[in-house]
Amino acid sequence: MSKWGSVPKCPACEKSVYPVEQIFAADRKPFHRGCINCQVRGCSNQLTAKGMHKHEGYNFCDWCHETLYSQREYGPGPGGETMEERRLREAQELEDREKRLREIEAMRNKKGDEDDDFHYHSLKIKQTMEIAPATAYCI
């Protein structure tokens, strides 16, 4: 209301809202009956003066405006890896795996004392134990 005795304006269409045709929104602002709902087909959200978005003569609720007109991001999200980074990582992992397999094969094929056979099994145990923490307590 701008003046004493004047009729309030509808926030959606900026026209006067007379007491007979007014309906109040959640924020206690008077709307016309046809202006209070979101104008997207299938959406029945009621508008408020604060949560109303105008676009090309239509009034949208917050949710519809966000889904229809918000900027979309394509590609990996923040902290994600691109396809090229993934390919490089997988190639590096494959190369490391093949290198470890070659080392193990070389140790198996190596002829030597009985002590070397013991060393191979100790190596496997050592690799397995690297997973466990240095200070482990048993109960």
Phi, psi and omega in degrees: 000127181263325182234165177294128176083001179276165182269140179294155180262143176286127180295336183280313185248356178062023176256164180292140178248112180274155185304331182289325185256009184270149172222139186267139177275180182297332180267016176066028174262138180282133177237161167286157180299322181279346184263347188282338181267152175297143185264014174275135182297129179093349179261130180242023179292141176271141183274158168233164181297327181279325184261029182248134178240129179259133179211118179051041177085000179251152179251128182240149173281172181302314185295314181294320179296320180293318181287328183272322191239001180285155181286131181262145177249131178247156179097192182291146178286179179297130181087355181273168180254147179281173180297321180294318178296322179295316179300316179296318180296315180295322178295319178295318178296318178296318179296317178296319180297315179296322178296317178295320178296320178297319179297317180294318177297320179296321179291324178292317183283346182290125179267140180184202182288174174295333183293326179294322178298320177296320180297322179298314180292326177294324179297316179297319179294319180298317178297322179291322183284344177296338179290322183287151178291160182293323179249092178249138181244138177256141179255000000 
